[in-house]
């Protein structure tokens, strides 16, 4: 039974994969306060669920992954001086993003149709992006008198390069799926009909690995992006020491040794 109103959460326990679907297709899966709250809660639940080893995020319908903030929603329309109301809303808006970036399990974004603004922020917070052939990516904030989320720009720049991201951010230009693949924003483009199935298959491959291996790989990789070579060597030594102490590593190595003998 789905406990949410604006998202759909389906657990494929046999594959150890959960599929989280933004479920407001009538407004292109735009993000309001309620859907952010549900997303925040669902991420906590899936983080704690030992039957789930990886997560897929997608959007309901055929037209959009998410077009970002719901501009008709009151919390999207704060005045510059209205900090008493703005700051609590800002914290609520940001929590789901921080949780998604730090999610200790594999995350795959399955991008169908329009993917813009904070919808693109959500998509690039995943570990891997897969797009359907009808996907369109863009950053409309500057044209609306706003500025894109800086973490999103940085994550995109690491895949696409600084100039391409700034061109998107400053002009609002859209990328189609093939261009996003060529630029490195997505890793695979498939038909709309195959999108979620392909994403589940990839997530299921991630879910086969021990939880600690995935968590340490992700955390050390994110840390490594900010470190010098000397610091990287120390982090890698710590990671190797920790990984060699865990029971899953011992069991897999023993199984391999017994199979080879």
C-alpha contacts under 8 A as a table, 3 or more apart, distances in Angstrom:
res1	aa1	res2	aa2	distance
2	X	8	X	6.36
2	X	9	X	6.14
2	X	10	X	7.51
4	X	7	X	5.78
4	X	8	X	6.60
4	X	9	X	7.78
4	X	38	X	6.65
5	X	8	X	7.54
6	X	22	X	6.58
6	X	23	X	5.05
6	X	24	X	6.22
6	X	34	X	7.49
6	X	35	X	5.58
6	X	38	X	7.35
7	X	20	X	6.82
7	X	21	X	5.47
7	X	22	X	4.65
7	X	23	X	4.72
7	X	24	X	7.72
7	X	35	X	6.83
7	X	38	X	7.02
7	X	39	X	7.32
8	X	19	X	7.87
8	X	20	X	5.78
8	X	21	X	4.94
8	X	22	X	6.56
8	X	23	X	6.27
9	X	18	X	6.90
9	X	19	X	5.78
9	X	20	X	4.66
9	X	21	X	6.38
9	X	42	X	7.80
10	X	18	X	5.59
10	X	19	X	5.15
10	X	20	X	6.57
11	X	16	X	7.67
11	X	17	X	6.19
11	X	18	X	4.35
11	X	19	X	6.44
11	X	52	X	7.60
12	X	15	X	5.49
12	X	16	X	5.89
12	X	17	X	5.16
12	X	18	X	5.74
12	X	19	X	7.78
13	X	16	X	4.53
13	X	17	X	6.25
13	X	18	X	7.67
13	X	51	X	6.15
13	X	52	X	6.59
14	X	17	X	7.85
15	X	204	X	5.56
15	X	207	X	7.64
16	X	51	X	5.82
16	X	52	X	4.46
16	X	53	X	5.19
16	X	54	X	6.68
16	X	204	X	6.46
16	X	207	X	6.06
17	X	52	X	5.33
17	X	53	X	5.95
17	X	54	X	5.02
17	X	55	X	5.67
17	X	56	X	7.35
17	X	200	X	6.91
17	X	203	X	6.45
17	X	204	X	6.05
17	X	207	X	7.02
18	X	46	X	7.68
18	X	52	X	6.41
18	X	54	X	6.56
18	X	55	X	4.96
18	X	56	X	6.20
19	X	55	X	5.94
19	X	56	X	4.66
19	X	57	X	5.94
19	X	58	X	7.55
19	X	200	X	7.79
20	X	55	X	7.29
20	X	56	X	6.04
20	X	57	X	4.85
20	X	58	X	6.41
21	X	57	X	5.87
21	X	58	X	4.90
21	X	59	X	5.06
21	X	60	X	6.00
22	X	25	X	7.98
22	X	29	X	5.86
22	X	35	X	7.86
22	X	57	X	7.77
22	X	58	X	6.36
22	X	59	X	4.67
22	X	60	X	5.86
22	X	65	X	7.57
22	X	66	X	7.68
23	X	29	X	6.05
23	X	59	X	6.45
23	X	60	X	5.12
24	X	27	X	5.81
24	X	28	X	6.32
24	X	29	X	4.26
24	X	30	X	6.80
24	X	60	X	6.87
25	X	28	X	4.73
25	X	29	X	5.02
25	X	59	X	7.59
25	X	60	X	5.57
25	X	61	X	5.57
25	X	63	X	7.73
25	X	64	X	7.32
26	X	29	X	7.16
27	X	30	X	5.79
28	X	63	X	6.77
28	X	64	X	5.20
28	X	65	X	7.18
28	X	66	X	5.67
28	X	67	X	5.96
28	X	114	X	7.77
29	X	59	X	6.51
29	X	60	X	7.16
29	X	64	X	6.70
29	X	65	X	6.59
29	X	66	X	4.69
29	X	67	X	6.60
29	X	68	X	7.70
30	X	66	X	5.47
30	X	67	X	5.45
30	X	68	X	5.11
30	X	69	X	5.49
30	X	70	X	4.93
30	X	119	X	7.64
31	X	35	X	5.99
31	X	36	X	6.48
31	X	66	X	7.51
31	X	67	X	7.98
31	X	68	X	5.69
31	X	69	X	4.68
31	X	70	X	5.23
31	X	118	X	7.87
31	X	119	X	7.75
32	X	35	X	5.59
32	X	36	X	6.30
32	X	69	X	6.33
32	X	70	X	5.40
32	X	73	X	6.16
32	X	75	X	7.70
32	X	76	X	8.00
33	X	36	X	5.22
33	X	37	X	6.19
33	X	73	X	7.89
33	X	75	X	7.14
33	X	92	X	7.99
33	X	93	X	7.54
34	X	37	X	5.12
34	X	38	X	6.29
35	X	38	X	5.03
35	X	39	X	6.00
36	X	39	X	4.97
36	X	40	X	6.04
36	X	92	X	7.68
36	X	93	X	6.65
36	X	96	X	6.87
37	X	40	X	5.08
37	X	41	X	6.27
37	X	92	X	7.58
38	X	41	X	5.07
38	X	42	X	6.03
39	X	42	X	5.07
39	X	43	X	6.14
39	X	96	X	6.56
40	X	43	X	5.39
40	X	44	X	6.54
40	X	95	X	6.89
40	X	96	X	4.83
40	X	99	X	7.59
41	X	44	X	5.24
41	X	45	X	6.30
42	X	45	X	4.97
42	X	46	X	6.11
43	X	46	X	5.20
43	X	47	X	5.96
43	X	96	X	7.59
43	X	99	X	7.04
43	X	100	X	7.20
43	X	103	X	7.90
44	X	47	X	5.13
44	X	48	X	6.40
44	X	99	X	8.00
45	X	48	X	5.34
45	X	49	X	6.20
46	X	49	X	4.96
46	X	52	X	6.70
46	X	55	X	7.99
47	X	50	X	7.88
47	X	103	X	6.93
47	X	104	X	7.07
47	X	105	X	7.43
49	X	52	X	5.61
50	X	53	X	7.08
52	X	55	X	7.67
52	X	207	X	7.50
53	X	105	X	5.88
53	X	106	X	7.00
53	X	204	X	7.76
53	X	206	X	7.29
53	X	207	X	4.31
53	X	208	X	7.47
53	X	211	X	6.86
54	X	105	X	5.24
54	X	106	X	4.57
54	X	107	X	5.83
54	X	108	X	7.98
54	X	203	X	5.44
54	X	204	X	6.83
54	X	206	X	6.46
54	X	207	X	5.27
55	X	105	X	7.24
55	X	106	X	6.16
55	X	107	X	4.75
55	X	108	X	6.27
55	X	203	X	6.50
56	X	107	X	5.80
56	X	108	X	4.79
56	X	109	X	5.80
56	X	110	X	6.84
56	X	199	X	6.56
56	X	200	X	6.61
56	X	203	X	6.80
57	X	107	X	7.53
57	X	108	X	6.33
57	X	109	X	4.89
57	X	110	X	5.99
57	X	123	X	7.87
58	X	65	X	5.86
58	X	109	X	6.13
58	X	110	X	4.97
58	X	111	X	6.04
58	X	112	X	7.23
58	X	196	X	7.66
59	X	64	X	6.23
59	X	65	X	4.13
59	X	66	X	6.46
59	X	110	X	7.92
59	X	111	X	7.31
59	X	112	X	6.81
60	X	64	X	7.32
60	X	65	X	7.08
61	X	64	X	6.79
62	X	112	X	6.57
62	X	113	X	6.45
62	X	192	X	7.70
63	X	112	X	6.83
63	X	113	X	4.73
63	X	114	X	6.32
64	X	67	X	6.81
64	X	111	X	7.80
64	X	112	X	5.59
64	X	113	X	4.18
64	X	114	X	4.26
64	X	115	X	6.37
64	X	135	X	7.90
65	X	110	X	7.87
65	X	111	X	5.39
65	X	112	X	5.08
65	X	113	X	5.86
65	X	114	X	5.74
65	X	115	X	5.40
65	X	119	X	7.02
66	X	114	X	6.27
66	X	115	X	5.14
66	X	116	X	6.48
66	X	118	X	7.88
66	X	119	X	4.63
66	X	120	X	7.48
67	X	114	X	6.08
67	X	115	X	5.33
67	X	116	X	4.57
67	X	117	X	6.30
67	X	118	X	7.31
67	X	119	X	5.46
67	X	120	X	7.82
68	X	115	X	7.49
68	X	116	X	5.58
68	X	117	X	4.72
68	X	118	X	4.27
68	X	119	X	4.24
68	X	120	X	7.23
69	X	76	X	6.93
69	X	117	X	7.10
69	X	118	X	6.10
69	X	119	X	7.55
70	X	73	X	5.45
70	X	76	X	6.84
71	X	74	X	7.77
71	X	76	X	5.56
71	X	77	X	7.10
72	X	76	X	7.27
73	X	76	X	5.67
73	X	77	X	7.36
74	X	77	X	5.58
74	X	78	X	7.67
75	X	78	X	6.44
75	X	86	X	7.55
75	X	89	X	6.69
78	X	82	X	6.19
78	X	85	X	7.54
78	X	86	X	6.07
79	X	82	X	5.26
80	X	83	X	7.15
82	X	85	X	5.81
82	X	86	X	5.97
83	X	86	X	4.68
83	X	87	X	5.58
84	X	87	X	6.19
84	X	88	X	7.38
85	X	88	X	6.21
85	X	89	X	6.68
86	X	89	X	5.24
86	X	90	X	6.01
87	X	90	X	4.86
87	X	91	X	6.27
88	X	91	X	5.22
88	X	92	X	6.34
89	X	92	X	5.05
89	X	93	X	6.11
90	X	93	X	5.00
90	X	94	X	6.15
91	X	94	X	5.16
91	X	95	X	6.22
92	X	95	X	5.57
92	X	96	X	7.68
93	X	96	X	6.73
93	X	97	X	7.72
94	X	97	X	5.35
94	X	98	X	6.42
95	X	98	X	5.24
95	X	99	X	6.16
96	X	99	X	5.10
96	X	100	X	6.03
97	X	100	X	5.06
97	X	101	X	6.16
97	X	121	X	7.88
97	X	122	X	6.78
97	X	125	X	7.07
98	X	101	X	5.26
98	X	102	X	6.12
99	X	102	X	5.14
99	X	103	X	5.69
100	X	103	X	4.96
100	X	122	X	7.94
100	X	125	X	6.24
100	X	126	X	6.99
101	X	125	X	5.22
101	X	126	X	6.70
102	X	219	X	7.67
103	X	106	X	7.56
103	X	107	X	7.74
104	X	211	X	7.78
104	X	214	X	6.94
104	X	215	X	4.68
104	X	218	X	7.29
104	X	219	X	7.98
105	X	207	X	7.80
105	X	211	X	6.85
105	X	214	X	6.15
105	X	215	X	6.17
106	X	126	X	7.99
106	X	127	X	6.61
106	X	203	X	6.66
106	X	206	X	6.01
106	X	207	X	7.13
106	X	214	X	6.93
107	X	126	X	5.07
107	X	127	X	5.33
107	X	128	X	6.68
107	X	203	X	6.98
108	X	126	X	5.63
108	X	127	X	6.00
108	X	128	X	4.92
108	X	129	X	5.84
108	X	130	X	7.31
108	X	199	X	6.36
108	X	202	X	7.65
108	X	203	X	6.42
109	X	123	X	5.45
109	X	124	X	7.65
109	X	126	X	5.89
109	X	127	X	7.83
109	X	128	X	6.27
109	X	129	X	4.78
109	X	130	X	6.11
109	X	199	X	7.44
110	X	123	X	7.95
110	X	129	X	6.24
110	X	130	X	5.03
110	X	131	X	5.85
110	X	132	X	7.66
110	X	195	X	6.36
110	X	196	X	6.25
110	X	199	X	6.07
111	X	114	X	7.94
111	X	115	X	7.02
111	X	123	X	7.28
111	X	129	X	7.16
111	X	130	X	6.12
111	X	131	X	4.63
111	X	132	X	6.23
111	X	135	X	6.42
111	X	195	X	7.89
112	X	115	X	7.64
112	X	131	X	6.15
112	X	132	X	5.27
112	X	133	X	7.96
112	X	134	X	6.64
112	X	135	X	5.25
112	X	192	X	6.73
112	X	195	X	7.60
113	X	132	X	7.14
113	X	134	X	5.21
113	X	135	X	4.01
113	X	136	X	5.85
114	X	135	X	5.71
114	X	136	X	4.90
114	X	137	X	6.38
115	X	119	X	5.50
115	X	120	X	5.27
115	X	123	X	7.87
115	X	135	X	7.08
115	X	136	X	5.89
115	X	137	X	4.93
115	X	138	X	6.69
116	X	119	X	5.10
116	X	120	X	4.87
116	X	121	X	7.90
116	X	136	X	7.91
116	X	137	X	5.67
116	X	138	X	4.90
116	X	139	X	5.58
116	X	140	X	6.97
117	X	120	X	5.33
117	X	121	X	6.42
117	X	138	X	6.82
117	X	139	X	5.01
117	X	140	X	6.08
117	X	141	X	6.57
117	X	148	X	6.98
118	X	121	X	4.48
118	X	122	X	6.14
118	X	149	X	7.70
119	X	122	X	5.11
119	X	123	X	6.32
120	X	123	X	4.91
120	X	124	X	6.15
120	X	137	X	7.02
120	X	138	X	7.45
120	X	139	X	7.66
120	X	152	X	7.87
121	X	124	X	5.54
121	X	125	X	6.27
121	X	149	X	7.24
121	X	152	X	5.39
122	X	125	X	5.24
122	X	126	X	7.17
123	X	126	X	5.82
123	X	129	X	6.90
124	X	127	X	7.45
124	X	128	X	7.79
124	X	129	X	7.03
124	X	152	X	6.85
124	X	155	X	7.01
124	X	156	X	7.10
125	X	152	X	7.53
125	X	155	X	7.87
126	X	129	X	6.85
128	X	186	X	7.17
128	X	187	X	6.92
129	X	185	X	7.35
129	X	186	X	4.81
129	X	187	X	6.01
129	X	188	X	7.35
130	X	186	X	5.66
130	X	187	X	5.95
130	X	188	X	5.04
130	X	189	X	5.97
130	X	190	X	7.64
130	X	195	X	7.39
130	X	199	X	6.86
131	X	134	X	7.95
131	X	135	X	6.02
131	X	177	X	6.34
131	X	186	X	6.63
131	X	188	X	6.35
131	X	189	X	4.86
131	X	190	X	6.44
131	X	195	X	7.05
132	X	135	X	5.43
132	X	177	X	6.90
132	X	189	X	5.44
132	X	190	X	4.96
132	X	191	X	5.21
132	X	192	X	4.88
132	X	195	X	5.92
133	X	176	X	7.97
133	X	177	X	5.62
133	X	178	X	7.42
133	X	189	X	6.06
133	X	190	X	5.93
133	X	191	X	5.51
133	X	192	X	6.48
134	X	176	X	7.36
134	X	177	X	6.67
134	X	192	X	7.20
135	X	176	X	6.01
135	X	177	X	5.24
136	X	174	X	6.26
136	X	175	X	5.57
136	X	176	X	4.74
136	X	177	X	6.25
137	X	174	X	5.41
137	X	175	X	5.03
137	X	176	X	6.55
137	X	177	X	7.87
137	X	180	X	7.85
138	X	168	X	6.50
138	X	169	X	7.79
138	X	172	X	6.06
138	X	173	X	6.15
138	X	174	X	4.67
138	X	175	X	6.46
139	X	142	X	7.68
139	X	148	X	6.87
139	X	168	X	6.20
139	X	169	X	5.40
139	X	172	X	5.37
139	X	173	X	7.51
139	X	174	X	7.77
140	X	143	X	5.67
140	X	144	X	6.63
140	X	169	X	7.21
140	X	172	X	5.07
141	X	144	X	5.07
141	X	145	X	6.45
141	X	146	X	4.79
141	X	147	X	5.18
141	X	148	X	5.64
141	X	169	X	7.53
141	X	172	X	7.77
142	X	145	X	5.19
142	X	146	X	5.00
142	X	147	X	5.27
142	X	148	X	7.23
142	X	169	X	6.78
142	X	170	X	6.25
142	X	171	X	7.69
142	X	172	X	7.34
143	X	146	X	7.20
143	X	171	X	7.73
143	X	172	X	6.99
148	X	152	X	7.37
148	X	153	X	7.16
148	X	169	X	7.04
149	X	152	X	5.38
149	X	153	X	6.59
150	X	153	X	5.07
150	X	154	X	6.28
151	X	154	X	5.16
151	X	155	X	6.15
152	X	155	X	5.18
152	X	156	X	6.07
153	X	156	X	5.15
153	X	157	X	6.00
153	X	165	X	6.65
154	X	157	X	5.00
154	X	158	X	6.32
155	X	158	X	5.33
155	X	159	X	6.87
156	X	159	X	5.27
156	X	160	X	5.88
156	X	161	X	7.42
156	X	165	X	6.61
156	X	185	X	6.77
157	X	160	X	5.01
157	X	161	X	4.41
157	X	162	X	4.87
157	X	164	X	7.65
157	X	165	X	5.86
158	X	161	X	5.91
158	X	162	X	7.69
159	X	183	X	7.48
159	X	184	X	5.44
159	X	185	X	5.75
160	X	164	X	6.39
160	X	165	X	6.81
160	X	183	X	5.27
160	X	184	X	5.50
160	X	185	X	6.06
161	X	164	X	5.82
161	X	165	X	6.54
162	X	165	X	5.37
162	X	166	X	6.16
163	X	166	X	5.15
163	X	167	X	6.00
164	X	167	X	5.08
164	X	168	X	6.37
165	X	168	X	5.11
165	X	169	X	6.11
166	X	169	X	4.88
166	X	170	X	5.80
167	X	170	X	5.39
167	X	171	X	5.83
167	X	172	X	7.65
167	X	173	X	7.35
168	X	171	X	5.52
168	X	172	X	5.16
168	X	173	X	5.14
168	X	174	X	7.03
169	X	172	X	5.68
169	X	173	X	7.79
175	X	179	X	5.90
175	X	180	X	5.94
176	X	179	X	5.44
176	X	180	X	6.16
177	X	180	X	5.04
177	X	181	X	6.18
177	X	189	X	6.69
178	X	181	X	5.06
178	X	182	X	6.21
178	X	189	X	7.21
179	X	182	X	4.94
179	X	183	X	6.00
180	X	183	X	5.11
180	X	184	X	6.10
180	X	185	X	5.09
180	X	186	X	5.85
181	X	184	X	5.15
181	X	185	X	5.93
181	X	186	X	4.98
181	X	187	X	6.05
181	X	188	X	6.57
181	X	189	X	7.06
182	X	185	X	7.79
183	X	186	X	7.94
184	X	187	X	6.56
186	X	189	X	7.55
190	X	194	X	6.22
190	X	195	X	5.96
190	X	198	X	7.98
191	X	194	X	5.28
191	X	195	X	6.17
192	X	195	X	5.21
193	X	196	X	7.63
194	X	197	X	5.46
194	X	198	X	5.93
195	X	198	X	5.27
195	X	199	X	6.22
196	X	199	X	4.97
196	X	200	X	6.07
197	X	200	X	5.13
197	X	201	X	6.20
198	X	201	X	5.11
198	X	202	X	6.33
199	X	202	X	5.16
199	X	203	X	6.10
200	X	203	X	4.97
200	X	204	X	5.93
201	X	204	X	5.09
201	X	205	X	6.42
202	X	205	X	5.19
202	X	206	X	6.56
203	X	206	X	5.05
203	X	207	X	6.16
204	X	207	X	4.89
204	X	208	X	6.48
205	X	208	X	5.48
205	X	209	X	7.64
206	X	209	X	5.94
206	X	214	X	7.81
207	X	210	X	7.53
207	X	211	X	7.75
209	X	213	X	6.68
209	X	214	X	6.76
210	X	213	X	5.38
210	X	214	X	6.65
210	X	248	X	6.46
211	X	214	X	5.34
211	X	215	X	6.19
212	X	215	X	5.01
212	X	216	X	5.97
212	X	243	X	7.93
213	X	216	X	5.38
213	X	217	X	5.99
213	X	243	X	7.23
214	X	217	X	5.16
214	X	218	X	6.16
215	X	218	X	5.31
215	X	219	X	6.10
216	X	219	X	5.14
216	X	220	X	5.82
216	X	239	X	7.07
217	X	220	X	5.45
217	X	221	X	5.99
218	X	221	X	5.18
218	X	222	X	6.20
219	X	222	X	5.28
219	X	223	X	6.16
220	X	223	X	5.05
220	X	224	X	5.86
220	X	235	X	7.08
220	X	236	X	7.60
220	X	239	X	7.45
221	X	224	X	4.95
221	X	225	X	6.46
222	X	225	X	5.45
222	X	226	X	7.41
223	X	226	X	5.70
223	X	227	X	6.69
224	X	227	X	5.13
224	X	228	X	7.87
224	X	232	X	5.87
224	X	235	X	7.85
227	X	230	X	7.98
227	X	231	X	5.73
227	X	232	X	5.97
228	X	231	X	5.18
228	X	232	X	6.04
229	X	232	X	4.92
229	X	233	X	6.30
230	X	233	X	5.24
230	X	234	X	6.68
231	X	234	X	5.22
231	X	235	X	6.30
232	X	235	X	5.07
232	X	236	X	6.03
233	X	236	X	5.10
233	X	237	X	6.17
234	X	237	X	5.13
234	X	238	X	6.26
235	X	238	X	5.13
235	X	239	X	6.09
236	X	239	X	4.96
236	X	240	X	6.10
237	X	240	X	5.20
237	X	241	X	6.22
238	X	241	X	5.18
238	X	242	X	6.22
239	X	242	X	5.20
239	X	243	X	6.09
240	X	243	X	5.17
240	X	244	X	6.16
241	X	244	X	5.42
241	X	245	X	6.68
242	X	245	X	5.41
242	X	246	X	7.00
243	X	246	X	5.66
243	X	249	X	6.93
244	X	249	X	6.37
244	X	250	X	7.42
245	X	249	X	7.54
245	X	250	X	7.77
246	X	249	X	5.64
246	X	250	X	6.68
247	X	250	X	5.09
247	X	251	X	6.10
248	X	251	X	5.15
248	X	252	X	6.14
249	X	252	X	5.27
249	X	253	X	6.10
250	X	253	X	5.23
250	X	254	X	6.04
251	X	254	X	5.15
251	X	255	X	6.12
252	X	255	X	5.10
252	X	256	X	6.16
253	X	256	X	5.05
253	X	257	X	6.08
254	X	257	X	5.05
254	X	258	X	6.10
255	X	258	X	5.19
255	X	259	X	6.12
256	X	259	X	5.11
256	X	260	X	6.19
257	X	260	X	5.21
257	X	261	X	6.24
258	X	261	X	5.31
